[in-house]
């Protein structure tokens, strides 16, 4: 899975550079999130602004990242497109994840906490 990692202070931004996060690549996303957490990153923004399709396995990978971070960290979602937001709403994961429209809003949320 193609991604880009950007560090902004103590916040790590993981940008998904794929149009689809499905069963074919969700394992790689889970691995990348796990590696970030294993390397001590506990404040992560997952930028999915370029993702047009997310299936249940992709959502499962994101949930695994949230579980890996635990209570002492934070995983925030930014830039979800309408079809992806629908998947979060349908599964009620929009109640579990903090979701913001932009990277700037996500960074602001970390700054206020």
TORVODO-80889 format. One record per atom (N, C-alpha, C): chain; atom name; x, y, z. Coordinates in pm, 1 decimal, padded with zeros to 6 digits, always signed. Example, Ala and Ser with C-alpha at 12.3 -4.5 7.8 and 13.67 -1.06 7.14 Angstrom:
! TORVODO-80889
atom cadena:A atomo:N xx:+01319.0 yy:-00569.0 zz:+00780.0
atom cadena:A atomo:CA xx:+01230.0 yy:-00450.0 zz:+00780.0
atom cadena:A atomo:C xx:+01320.0 yy:-00330.0 zz:+00780.0
atom cadena:A atomo:N xx:+01285.0 yy:-00225.0 zz:+00708.0
atom cadena:A atomo:CA xx:+01367.0 yy:-00106.0 zz:+00714.0
atom cadena:A atomo:C xx:+01290.0 yy:+00003.0 zz:+00787.0
***
This chain:
! TORVODO-80889
atom cadena:A atomo:N xx:+00084.7 yy:-00117.5 zz:+00000.0
atom cadena:A atomo:CA xx:+00000.0 yy:+00000.0 zz:+00000.0
atom cadena:A atomo:C xx:+00089.0 yy:+00123.5 zz:+00000.0
atom cadena:A atomo:N xx:+00057.8 yy:+00215.7 zz:-00086.7
atom cadena:A atomo:CA xx:+00135.7 yy:+00338.4 zz:-00095.0
atom cadena:A atomo:C xx:+00084.3 yy:+00439.0 zz:+00006.5
atom cadena:A atomo:N xx:+00178.3 yy:+00488.9 zz:+00085.9
atom cadena:A atomo:CA xx:+00145.8 yy:+00589.4 zz:+00185.9
atom cadena:A atomo:C xx:+00258.1 yy:+00691.0 zz:+00191.5
atom cadena:A atomo:N xx:+00231.4 yy:+00797.5 zz:+00262.4
atom cadena:A atomo:CA xx:+00332.0 yy:+00899.8 zz:+00288.4
atom cadena:A atomo:C xx:+00322.4 yy:+00931.2 zz:+00437.4
atom cadena:A atomo:N xx:+00437.1 yy:+00941.1 zz:+00502.5
atom cadena:A atomo:CA xx:+00439.9 yy:+00972.6 zz:+00645.1
atom cadena:A atomo:C xx:+00504.0 yy:+01109.6 zz:+00663.2
atom cadena:A atomo:N xx:+00434.6 yy:+01196.4 zz:+00736.3
atom cadena:A atomo:CA xx:+00483.1 yy:+01331.2 zz:+00764.0
atom cadena:A atomo:C xx:+00477.3 yy:+01352.1 zz:+00915.2
atom cadena:A atomo:N xx:+00583.2 yy:+01407.3 zz:+00969.7
atom cadena:A atomo:CA xx:+00586.9 yy:+01438.1 zz:+01112.6
atom cadena:A atomo:C xx:+00562.4 yy:+01587.7 zz:+01131.0
atom cadena:A atomo:N xx:+00468.3 yy:+01621.2 zz:+01215.1
atom cadena:A atomo:CA xx:+00440.4 yy:+01761.3 zz:+01251.2
atom cadena:A atomo:C xx:+00449.8 yy:+01769.8 zz:+01402.4
atom cadena:A atomo:N xx:+00569.0 yy:+01801.1 zz:+01452.1
atom cadena:A atomo:CA xx:+00590.5 yy:+01800.1 zz:+01596.4
atom cadena:A atomo:C xx:+00576.7 yy:+01658.2 zz:+01647.7
atom cadena:A atomo:N xx:+00490.3 yy:+01639.1 zz:+01746.1
atom cadena:A atomo:CA xx:+00470.1 yy:+01504.6 zz:+01801.2
atom cadena:A atomo:C xx:+00350.6 yy:+01433.0 zz:+01738.3
atom cadena:A atomo:N xx:+00300.7 yy:+01486.3 zz:+01627.6
atom cadena:A atomo:CA xx:+00189.1 yy:+01424.5 zz:+01555.3
atom cadena:A atomo:C xx:+00242.5 yy:+01363.2 zz:+01426.0
atom cadena:A atomo:N xx:+00203.7 yy:+01239.6 zz:+01401.3
atom cadena:A atomo:CA xx:+00241.4 yy:+01170.1 zz:+01277.9
atom cadena:A atomo:C xx:+00121.0 yy:+01168.0 zz:+01186.3
atom cadena:A atomo:N xx:+00142.2 yy:+01209.0 zz:+01061.8
atom cadena:A atomo:CA xx:+00035.2 yy:+01204.1 zz:+00961.5
atom cadena:A atomo:C xx:+00068.3 yy:+01090.5 zz:+00865.2
atom cadena:A atomo:N xx:-00023.6 yy:+00995.2 zz:+00856.4
atom cadena:A atomo:CA xx:-00011.0 yy:+00884.8 zz:+00762.5
atom cadena:A atomo:C xx:-00111.6 yy:+00909.7 zz:+00651.2
atom cadena:A atomo:N xx:-00061.0 yy:+00941.9 zz:+00532.9
atom cadena:A atomo:CA xx:-00148.7 yy:+00970.1 zz:+00418.4
atom cadena:A atomo:C xx:-00160.6 yy:+00846.1 zz:+00330.4
atom cadena:A atomo:N xx:-00283.1 yy:+00800.5 zz:+00313.4
atom cadena:A atomo:CA xx:-00309.3 yy:+00688.9 zz:+00223.4
atom cadena:A atomo:C xx:-00309.1 yy:+00742.7 zz:+00080.3
atom cadena:A atomo:N xx:-00226.3 yy:+00685.4 zz:-00004.3
atom cadena:A atomo:CA xx:-00215.7 yy:+00731.2 zz:-00142.8
atom cadena:A atomo:C xx:-00284.7 yy:+00635.6 zz:-00239.6
atom cadena:A atomo:N xx:-00377.5 yy:+00559.7 zz:-00188.3
atom cadena:A atomo:CA xx:-00454.4 yy:+00464.3 zz:-00269.2
atom cadena:A atomo:C xx:-00597.4 yy:+00514.4 zz:-00285.0
atom cadena:A atomo:N xx:-00661.1 yy:+00477.9 zz:-00395.1
atom cadena:A atomo:CA xx:-00801.5 yy:+00513.4 zz:-00417.0
atom cadena:A atomo:C xx:-00894.6 yy:+00418.0 zz:-00341.9
atom cadena:A atomo:N xx:-00844.3 yy:+00295.7 zz:-00319.0
atom cadena:A atomo:CA xx:-00925.6 yy:+00193.0 zz:-00253.3
atom cadena:A atomo:C xx:-00848.2 yy:+00130.6 zz:-00137.8
atom cadena:A atomo:N xx:-00916.3 yy:+00113.5 zz:-00026.8
atom cadena:A atomo:CA xx:-00860.0 yy:+00034.6 zz:+00082.8
atom cadena:A atomo:C xx:-00955.5 yy:-00081.8 zz:+00101.3
atom cadena:A atomo:N xx:-00913.8 yy:-00196.1 zz:+00047.6
atom cadena:A atomo:CA xx:-00997.9 yy:-00315.2 zz:+00049.6
atom cadena:A atomo:C xx:-00916.3 yy:-00434.5 zz:+00097.2
atom cadena:A atomo:N xx:-00972.9 yy:-00553.9 zz:+00083.0
atom cadena:A atomo:CA xx:-00908.4 yy:-00675.3 zz:+00133.3
atom cadena:A atomo:C xx:-00768.1 yy:-00694.9 zz:+00075.6
atom cadena:A atomo:N xx:-00745.6 yy:-00645.9 zz:-00044.7
atom cadena:A atomo:CA xx:-00615.6 yy:-00663.5 zz:-00109.3
atom cadena:A atomo:C xx:-00501.5 yy:-00588.5 zz:-00042.4
atom cadena:A atomo:N xx:-00532.0 yy:-00476.2 zz:+00022.3
atom cadena:A atomo:CA xx:-00424.1 yy:-00396.3 zz:+00082.4
atom cadena:A atomo:C xx:-00446.6 yy:-00359.5 zz:+00228.3
atom cadena:A atomo:N xx:-00558.1 yy:-00400.3 zz:+00283.9
atom cadena:A atomo:CA xx:-00587.4 yy:-00361.3 zz:+00422.4
atom cadena:A atomo:C xx:-00483.9 yy:-00415.3 zz:+00520.8
atom cadena:A atomo:N xx:-00428.2 yy:-00532.5 zz:+00492.1
atom cadena:A atomo:CA xx:-00325.4 yy:-00589.2 zz:+00579.2
atom cadena:A atomo:C xx:-00202.8 yy:-00499.3 zz:+00587.7
atom cadena:A atomo:N xx:-00168.4 yy:-00437.2 zz:+00475.5
atom cadena:A atomo:CA xx:-00053.7 yy:-00346.6 zz:+00473.4
atom cadena:A atomo:C xx:-00080.5 yy:-00221.3 zz:+00557.0
atom cadena:A atomo:N xx:-00203.4 yy:-00171.2 zz:+00551.4
atom cadena:A atomo:CA xx:-00238.4 yy:-00054.8 zz:+00633.2
atom cadena:A atomo:C xx:-00229.9 yy:-00090.6 zz:+00781.5
atom cadena:A atomo:N xx:-00281.9 yy:-00206.5 zz:+00816.8
atom cadena:A atomo:CA xx:-00276.4 yy:-00252.3 zz:+00955.3
atom cadena:A atomo:C xx:-00131.0 yy:-00261.3 zz:+01001.9
atom cadena:A atomo:N xx:-00045.9 yy:-00315.8 zz:+00915.6
atom cadena:A atomo:CA xx:+00096.8 yy:-00328.5 zz:+00946.6
atom cadena:A atomo:C xx:+00163.1 yy:-00192.1 zz:+00966.6
atom cadena:A atomo:N xx:+00133.7 yy:-00098.9 zz:+00876.9
atom cadena:A atomo:CA xx:+00194.9 yy:+00034.3 zz:+00885.8
atom cadena:A atomo:C xx:+00151.5 yy:+00106.6 zz:+01012.9
atom cadena:A atomo:N xx:+00023.9 yy:+00099.2 zz:+01046.0
atom cadena:A atomo:CA xx:-00023.2 yy:+00161.3 zz:+01170.2
atom cadena:A atomo:C xx:+00043.0 yy:+00094.7 zz:+01291.3
atom cadena:A atomo:N xx:+00052.9 yy:-00037.0 zz:+01288.2
atom cadena:A atomo:CA xx:+00116.8 yy:-00111.0 zz:+01396.8
atom cadena:A atomo:C xx:+00263.0 yy:-00072.9 zz:+01414.7
atom cadena:A atomo:N xx:+00334.7 yy:-00054.8 zz:+01303.3
atom cadena:A atomo:CA xx:+00475.2 yy:-00014.1 zz:+01309.8
atom cadena:A atomo:C xx:+00490.1 yy:+00124.8 zz:+01370.6
atom cadena:A atomo:N xx:+00401.9 yy:+00216.3 zz:+01331.8
atom cadena:A atomo:CA xx:+00407.6 yy:+00351.6 zz:+01389.1
atom cadena:A atomo:C xx:+00390.8 yy:+00345.3 zz:+01540.3
atom cadena:A atomo:N xx:+00293.0 yy:+00269.0 zz:+01584.7
atom cadena:A atomo:CA xx:+00266.1 yy:+00256.7 zz:+01727.9
atom cadena:A atomo:C xx:+00384.5 yy:+00188.7 zz:+01797.8
atom cadena:A atomo:N xx:+00437.5 yy:+00082.5 zz:+01737.1
atom cadena:A atomo:CA xx:+00552.1 yy:+00011.5 zz:+01795.0
atom cadena:A atomo:C xx:+00674.2 yy:+00102.9 zz:+01807.8
atom cadena:A atomo:N xx:+00683.4 yy:+00201.6 zz:+01719.5
atom cadena:A atomo:CA xx:+00794.3 yy:+00296.9 zz:+01723.2
atom cadena:A atomo:C xx:+00765.1 yy:+00417.3 zz:+01812.2
atom cadena:A atomo:N xx:+00660.2 yy:+00406.8 zz:+01892.4
atom cadena:A atomo:CA xx:+00632.6 yy:+00509.4 zz:+01992.0
atom cadena:A atomo:C xx:+00542.7 yy:+00623.1 zz:+01947.1
atom cadena:A atomo:N xx:+00489.3 yy:+00615.0 zz:+01827.8
atom cadena:A atomo:CA xx:+00399.4 yy:+00720.5 zz:+01780.0
atom cadena:A atomo:C xx:+00261.2 yy:+00695.0 zz:+01838.9
atom cadena:A atomo:N xx:+00211.9 yy:+00789.4 zz:+01915.5
atom cadena:A atomo:CA xx:+00083.9 yy:+00773.0 zz:+01983.8
atom cadena:A atomo:C xx:-00018.6 yy:+00879.3 zz:+01943.6
atom cadena:A atomo:N xx:+00022.9 yy:+00972.1 zz:+01859.7
atom cadena:A atomo:CA xx:-00068.0 yy:+01078.1 zz:+01812.3
atom cadena:A atomo:C xx:-00061.9 yy:+01073.9 zz:+01659.9
atom cadena:A atomo:N xx:-00162.8 yy:+01008.6 zz:+01600.7
atom cadena:A atomo:CA xx:-00160.9 yy:+00980.2 zz:+01457.2
atom cadena:A atomo:C xx:-00286.0 yy:+01036.5 zz:+01389.6
atom cadena:A atomo:N xx:-00262.1 yy:+01100.9 zz:+01276.1
atom cadena:A atomo:CA xx:-00370.6 yy:+01142.4 zz:+01186.9
atom cadena:A atomo:C xx:-00364.1 yy:+01050.5 zz:+01065.7
atom cadena:A atomo:N xx:-00474.1 yy:+00984.8 zz:+01035.2
atom cadena:A atomo:CA xx:-00483.5 yy:+00904.1 zz:+00913.9
atom cadena:A atomo:C xx:-00558.9 yy:+00986.8 zz:+00810.3
atom cadena:A atomo:N xx:-00484.6 yy:+01032.7 zz:+00710.7
atom cadena:A atomo:CA xx:-00541.9 yy:+01115.4 zz:+00604.0
atom cadena:A atomo:C xx:-00588.7 yy:+01024.0 zz:+00491.9
atom cadena:A atomo:N xx:-00718.9 yy:+01015.8 zz:+00475.3
atom cadena:A atomo:CA xx:-00776.9 yy:+00929.0 zz:+00372.0
atom cadena:A atomo:C xx:-00850.3 yy:+01012.4 zz:+00266.0
atom cadena:A atomo:N xx:-00803.6 yy:+01133.7 zz:+00246.0
atom cadena:A atomo:CA xx:-00871.8 yy:+01225.3 zz:+00153.7
atom cadena:A atomo:C xx:-00872.4 yy:+01175.7 zz:+00008.7
atom cadena:A atomo:N xx:-00777.5 yy:+01090.9 zz:-00028.4
atom cadena:A atomo:CA xx:-00774.4 yy:+01038.7 zz:-00164.9
atom cadena:A atomo:C xx:-00845.0 yy:+00905.4 zz:-00181.1
atom cadena:A atomo:N xx:-00896.8 yy:+00850.8 zz:-00072.1
atom cadena:A atomo:CA xx:-00960.7 yy:+00718.5 zz:-00075.5
atom cadena:A atomo:C xx:-01106.8 yy:+00734.0 zz:-00117.0
atom cadena:A atomo:N xx:-01143.6 yy:+00663.7 zz:-00222.7
atom cadena:A atomo:CA xx:-01280.5 yy:+00670.0 zz:-00273.4
atom cadena:A atomo:C xx:-01364.5 yy:+00550.4 zz:-00230.2
atom cadena:A atomo:N xx:-01296.8 yy:+00442.7 zz:-00185.5
atom cadena:A atomo:CA xx:-01368.2 yy:+00321.3 zz:-00146.3
atom cadena:A atomo:C xx:-01298.3 yy:+00258.1 zz:-00027.0
atom cadena:A atomo:N xx:-01375.5 yy:+00222.2 zz:+00073.3
atom cadena:A atomo:CA xx:-01325.9 yy:+00155.2 zz:+00193.3
atom cadena:A atomo:C xx:-01421.4 yy:+00041.3 zz:+00224.4
atom cadena:A atomo:N xx:-01369.3 yy:-00081.2 zz:+00229.5
atom cadena:A atomo:CA xx:-01457.8 yy:-00192.3 zz:+00265.1
atom cadena:A atomo:C xx:-01437.0 yy:-00231.4 zz:+00410.8
atom cadena:A atomo:N xx:-01504.5 yy:-00336.6 zz:+00453.4
atom cadena:A atomo:CA xx:-01499.5 yy:-00375.1 zz:+00594.8
atom cadena:A atomo:C xx:-01359.8 yy:-00416.7 zz:+00638.9
atom cadena:A atomo:N xx:-01281.4 yy:-00475.5 zz:+00549.5
atom cadena:A atomo:CA xx:-01144.7 yy:-00513.6 zz:+00588.4
atom cadena:A atomo:C xx:-01057.9 yy:-00389.7 zz:+00606.9
atom cadena:A atomo:N xx:-01079.7 yy:-00287.6 zz:+00525.4
atom cadena:A atomo:CA xx:-01008.2 yy:-00161.7 zz:+00543.0
atom cadena:A atomo:C xx:-01046.1 yy:-00095.1 zz:+00673.7
atom cadena:A atomo:N xx:-01173.6 yy:-00096.7 zz:+00704.2
atom cadena:A atomo:CA xx:-01220.5 yy:-00040.7 zz:+00830.6
atom cadena:A atomo:C xx:-01162.9 yy:-00121.0 zz:+00947.5
atom cadena:A atomo:N xx:-01155.6 yy:-00251.0 zz:+00931.3
atom cadena:A atomo:CA xx:-01097.0 yy:-00336.5 zz:+01034.5
atom cadena:A atomo:C xx:-00950.8 yy:-00302.0 zz:+01060.7
atom cadena:A atomo:N xx:-00876.8 yy:-00269.5 zz:+00955.5
atom cadena:A atomo:CA xx:-00735.9 yy:-00231.1 zz:+00970.8
atom cadena:A atomo:C xx:-00723.3 yy:-00101.5 zz:+01051.5
atom cadena:A atomo:N xx:-00813.3 yy:-00007.6 zz:+01025.6
atom cadena:A atomo:CA xx:-00812.1 yy:+00119.7 zz:+01098.2
atom cadena:A atomo:C xx:-00848.1 yy:+00097.1 zz:+01244.9
atom cadena:A atomo:N xx:-00946.0 yy:+00010.7 zz:+01269.0
atom cadena:A atomo:CA xx:-00985.2 yy:-00022.7 zz:+01406.3
atom cadena:A atomo:C xx:-00868.0 yy:-00088.7 zz:+01479.8
atom cadena:A atomo:N xx:-00795.0 yy:-00175.7 zz:+01412.0
atom cadena:A atomo:CA xx:-00677.6 yy:-00239.2 zz:+01472.6
atom cadena:A atomo:C xx:-00574.5 yy:-00134.6 zz:+01514.0
atom cadena:A atomo:N xx:-00557.4 yy:-00032.7 zz:+01430.5
atom cadena:A atomo:CA xx:-00465.6 yy:+00076.2 zz:+01464.6
atom cadena:A atomo:C xx:-00509.8 yy:+00148.1 zz:+01590.2
atom cadena:A atomo:N xx:-00639.4 yy:+00172.2 zz:+01601.8
atom cadena:A atomo:CA xx:-00693.8 yy:+00238.8 zz:+01720.3
atom cadena:A atomo:C xx:-00670.0 yy:+00153.8 zz:+01845.3
atom cadena:A atomo:N xx:-00693.0 yy:+00023.5 zz:+01833.7
atom cadena:A atomo:CA xx:-00670.5 yy:-00065.8 zz:+01946.9
atom cadena:A atomo:C xx:-00523.3 yy:-00070.1 zz:+01985.1
atom cadena:A atomo:N xx:-00435.2 yy:-00069.4 zz:+01885.2
atom cadena:A atomo:CA xx:-00290.9 yy:-00073.8 zz:+01912.4
atom cadena:A atomo:C xx:-00244.3 yy:+00050.3 zz:+01988.0
atom cadena:A atomo:N xx:-00300.1 yy:+00163.5 zz:+01954.7
atom cadena:A atomo:CA xx:-00262.7 yy:+00288.6 zz:+02021.6
atom cadena:A atomo:C xx:-00303.3 yy:+00285.2 zz:+02168.1
atom cadena:A atomo:N xx:-00419.7 yy:+00231.7 zz:+02195.0
atom cadena:A atomo:CA xx:-00466.8 yy:+00221.4 zz:+02332.8
atom cadena:A atomo:C xx:-00514.4 yy:+00355.3 zz:+02386.9
atom cadena:A atomo:N xx:-00535.4 yy:+00357.8 zz:+02516.5
atom cadena:A atomo:CA xx:-00592.6 yy:+00476.2 zz:+02580.3
atom cadena:A atomo:C xx:-00493.7 yy:+00590.7 zz:+02595.5
atom cadena:A atomo:N xx:-00364.5 yy:+00560.6 zz:+02583.5
atom cadena:A atomo:CA xx:-00264.5 yy:+00665.9 zz:+02601.4
atom cadena:A atomo:C xx:-00229.4 yy:+00736.8 zz:+02470.5
atom cadena:A atomo:N xx:-00305.1 yy:+00709.6 zz:+02364.9
atom cadena:A atomo:CA xx:-00279.9 yy:+00773.0 zz:+02236.2
atom cadena:A atomo:C xx:-00408.2 yy:+00814.5 zz:+02168.1
atom cadena:A atomo:N xx:-00392.6 yy:+00859.4 zz:+02044.9
atom cadena:A atomo:CA xx:-00507.5 yy:+00910.3 zz:+01970.3
atom cadena:A atomo:C xx:-00488.0 yy:+00884.7 zz:+01820.8
atom cadena:A atomo:N xx:-00590.0 yy:+00831.4 zz:+01757.8
atom cadena:A atomo:CA xx:-00591.6 yy:+00813.0 zz:+01612.8
atom cadena:A atomo:C xx:-00709.6 yy:+00892.2 zz:+01559.3
atom cadena:A atomo:N xx:-00680.7 yy:+00988.3 zz:+01473.9
atom cadena:A atomo:CA xx:-00781.4 yy:+01077.4 zz:+01418.3
atom cadena:A atomo:C xx:-00788.4 yy:+01053.9 zz:+01267.2
atom cadena:A atomo:N xx:-00907.8 yy:+01057.4 zz:+01212.9
atom cadena:A atomo:CA xx:-00929.4 yy:+01039.6 zz:+01068.8
atom cadena:A atomo:C xx:-00953.9 yy:+01176.2 zz:+01007.2
atom cadena:A atomo:N xx:-00891.0 yy:+01202.6 zz:+00892.0
atom cadena:A atomo:CA xx:-00920.9 yy:+01329.2 zz:+00824.4
atom cadena:A atomo:C xx:-00942.0 yy:+01307.6 zz:+00675.2
atom cadena:A atomo:N xx:-01025.3 yy:+01394.2 zz:+00620.3
atom cadena:A atomo:CA xx:-01046.4 yy:+01401.0 zz:+00476.2
atom cadena:A atomo:C xx:-01132.6 yy:+01292.5 zz:+00416.4
atom cadena:A atomo:N xx:-01213.2 yy:+01224.8 zz:+00494.5
atom cadena:A atomo:CA xx:-01295.4 yy:+01116.6 zz:+00440.1
atom cadena:A atomo:C xx:-01392.0 yy:+01170.1 zz:+00334.1
atom cadena:A atomo:N xx:-01394.7 yy:+01103.2 zz:+00220.5
atom cadena:A atomo:CA xx:-01487.9 yy:+01138.2 zz:+00113.9
atom cadena:A atomo:C xx:-01627.6 yy:+01089.5 zz:+00152.8
atom cadena:A atomo:N xx:-01728.6 yy:+01135.4 zz:+00082.5
atom cadena:A atomo:CA xx:-01866.3 yy:+01096.9 zz:+00116.3
atom cadena:A atomo:C xx:-01888.5 yy:+00945.2 zz:+00118.6
atom cadena:A atomo:N xx:-01839.6 yy:+00869.4 zz:+00018.0
atom cadena:A atomo:CA xx:-01861.0 yy:+00724.2 zz:+00024.3
atom cadena:A atomo:C xx:-01793.8 yy:+00659.8 zz:+00146.4
atom cadena:A atomo:N xx:-01677.6 yy:+00710.8 zz:+00183.5
atom cadena:A atomo:CA xx:-01605.8 yy:+00656.1 zz:+00299.1
atom cadena:A atomo:C xx:-01676.6 yy:+00697.0 zz:+00428.6
atom cadena:A atomo:N xx:-01723.8 yy:+00821.5 zz:+00434.8
atom cadena:A atomo:CA xx:-01800.6 yy:+00865.4 zz:+00552.0
atom cadena:A atomo:C xx:-01923.8 yy:+00777.8 zz:+00569.8
atom cadena:A atomo:N xx:-01986.3 yy:+00739.6 zz:+00458.7
atom cadena:A atomo:CA xx:-02105.2 yy:+00653.2 zz:+00464.9
atom cadena:A atomo:C xx:-02073.0 yy:+00520.3 zz:+00531.1
atom cadena:A atomo:N xx:-01956.2 yy:+00464.6 zz:+00500.4
atom cadena:A atomo:CA xx:-01915.0 yy:+00338.1 zz:+00561.5
atom cadena:A atomo:C xx:-01895.8 yy:+00355.5 zz:+00712.7
atom cadena:A atomo:N xx:-01835.3 yy:+00466.0 zz:+00753.2
atom cadena:A atomo:CA xx:-01817.9 yy:+00492.8 zz:+00895.8
atom cadena:A atomo:C xx:-01953.6 yy:+00510.2 zz:+00964.9
atom cadena:A atomo:N xx:-02046.3 yy:+00579.6 zz:+00898.5
atom cadena:A atomo:CA xx:-02179.8 yy:+00600.4 zz:+00957.9
atom cadena:A atomo:C xx:-02258.0 yy:+00469.1 zz:+00964.9
atom cadena:A atomo:N xx:-02254.9 yy:+00393.4 zz:+00855.8
atom cadena:A atomo:CA xx:-02328.1 yy:+00267.3 zz:+00847.4
atom cadena:A atomo:C xx:-02286.3 yy:+00171.1 zz:+00958.6
atom cadena:A atomo:N xx:-02158.1 yy:+00169.1 zz:+00989.2
atom cadena:A atomo:CA xx:-02105.1 yy:+00079.0 zz:+01091.7
atom cadena:A atomo:C xx:-02098.8 yy:+00145.0 zz:+01229.8
atom cadena:A atomo:N xx:-02143.9 yy:+00270.6 zz:+01235.8
atom cadena:A atomo:CA xx:-02142.8 yy:+00350.9 zz:+01358.2
atom cadena:A atomo:C xx:-02002.6 yy:+00378.5 zz:+01411.1
atom cadena:A atomo:N xx:-01904.4 yy:+00361.3 zz:+01326.4
atom cadena:A atomo:CA xx:-01767.1 yy:+00390.5 zz:+01366.0
atom cadena:A atomo:C xx:-01742.0 yy:+00541.4 zz:+01370.2
atom cadena:A atomo:N xx:-01834.2 yy:+00618.7 zz:+01314.1
atom cadena:A atomo:CA xx:-01821.9 yy:+00764.8 zz:+01323.8
atom cadena:A atomo:C xx:-01841.4 yy:+00810.3 zz:+01468.2
atom cadena:A atomo:N xx:-01894.5 yy:+00721.5 zz:+01551.9
atom cadena:A atomo:CA xx:-01911.1 yy:+00752.7 zz:+01694.2
atom cadena:A atomo:C xx:-01785.6 yy:+00716.6 zz:+01774.0
atom cadena:A atomo:N xx:-01702.3 yy:+00633.5 zz:+01715.3
atom cadena:A atomo:CA xx:-01580.7 yy:+00585.7 zz:+01782.0
atom cadena:A atomo:C xx:-01460.3 yy:+00672.9 zz:+01744.1
atom cadena:A atomo:N xx:-01451.0 yy:+00706.9 zz:+01616.1
atom cadena:A atomo:CA xx:-01336.6 yy:+00782.4 zz:+01566.3
atom cadena:A atomo:C xx:-01365.3 yy:+00931.8 zz:+01564.2
atom cadena:A atomo:N xx:-01263.7 yy:+01009.0 zz:+01595.0
atom cadena:A atomo:CA xx:-01270.2 yy:+01152.9 zz:+01572.2
atom cadena:A atomo:C xx:-01245.8 yy:+01171.9 zz:+01422.2
atom cadena:A atomo:N xx:-01335.1 yy:+01244.7 zz:+01356.6
atom cadena:A atomo:CA xx:-01322.2 yy:+01265.5 zz:+01212.6
atom cadena:A atomo:C xx:-01328.1 yy:+01414.9 zz:+01182.0
atom cadena:A atomo:N xx:-01232.0 yy:+01458.6 zz:+01100.7
atom cadena:A atomo:CA xx:-01223.9 yy:+01599.3 zz:+01062.6
atom cadena:A atomo:C xx:-01213.4 yy:+01608.4 zz:+00910.9
atom cadena:A atomo:N xx:-01256.5 yy:+01723.4 zz:+00858.7
atom cadena:A atomo:CA xx:-01255.6 yy:+01742.0 zz:+00713.7
atom cadena:A atomo:C xx:-01116.3 yy:+01765.9 zz:+00657.4
atom cadena:A atomo:N xx:-01028.9 yy:+01826.3 zz:+00736.2
atom cadena:A atomo:CA xx:-00897.0 yy:+01861.5 zz:+00682.8
atom cadena:A atomo:C xx:-00785.5 yy:+01827.0 zz:+00781.4
atom cadena:A atomo:N xx:-00666.2 yy:+01824.2 zz:+00728.1
atom cadena:A atomo:CA xx:-00547.5 yy:+01802.2 zz:+00810.1
atom cadena:A atomo:C xx:-00530.5 yy:+01916.0 zz:+00910.3
atom cadena:A atomo:N xx:-00558.3 yy:+02037.4 zz:+00866.3
atom cadena:A atomo:CA xx:-00545.0 yy:+02153.9 zz:+00955.0
atom cadena:A atomo:C xx:-00638.6 yy:+02141.5 zz:+01075.1
atom cadena:A atomo:N xx:-00763.3 yy:+02100.4 zz:+01051.1
atom cadena:A atomo:CA xx:-00858.3 yy:+02081.3 zz:+01161.7
atom cadena:A atomo:C xx:-00811.2 yy:+01971.1 zz:+01255.7
atom cadena:A atomo:N xx:-00755.2 yy:+01865.4 zz:+01199.4
atom cadena:A atomo:CA xx:-00705.3 yy:+01754.4 zz:+01280.0
atom cadena:A atomo:C xx:-00589.8 yy:+01798.7 zz:+01368.6
atom cadena:A atomo:N xx:-00497.6 yy:+01873.7 zz:+01310.9
atom cadena:A atomo:CA xx:-00384.3 yy:+01924.9 zz:+01389.0
atom cadena:A atomo:C xx:-00431.5 yy:+02018.7 zz:+01499.1
atom cadena:A atomo:N xx:-00532.5 yy:+02098.4 zz:+01468.4
atom cadena:A atomo:CA xx:-00589.7 yy:+02190.0 zz:+01567.3
atom cadena:A atomo:C xx:-00650.2 yy:+02110.8 zz:+01683.8
atom cadena:A atomo:N xx:-00713.8 yy:+01999.7 zz:+01654.0
atom cadena:A atomo:CA xx:-00773.0 yy:+01915.1 zz:+01758.5
atom cadena:A atomo:C xx:-00664.5 yy:+01862.3 zz:+01852.1
atom cadena:A atomo:N xx:-00549.7 yy:+01825.5 zz:+01798.0
atom cadena:A atomo:CA xx:-00439.5 yy:+01779.5 zz:+01881.6
atom cadena:A atomo:C xx:-00383.2 yy:+01894.8 zz:+01964.5
atom cadena:A atomo:N xx:-00378.1 yy:+02013.1 zz:+01907.7
atom cadena:A atomo:CA xx:-00324.6 yy:+02128.7 zz:+01976.8
atom cadena:A atomo:C xx:-00411.2 yy:+02166.9 zz:+02096.9
atom cadena:A atomo:N xx:-00542.9 yy:+02142.9 zz:+02086.6
atom cadena:A atomo:CA xx:-00635.6 yy:+02181.9 zz:+02192.6
atom cadena:A atomo:C xx:-00640.3 yy:+02079.7 zz:+02305.5
atom cadena:A atomo:N xx:-00591.0 yy:+01959.8 zz:+02279.1
atom cadena:A atomo:CA xx:-00599.7 yy:+01853.1 zz:+02381.2
atom cadena:A atomo:C xx:-00481.4 yy:+01856.4 zz:+02475.0
***
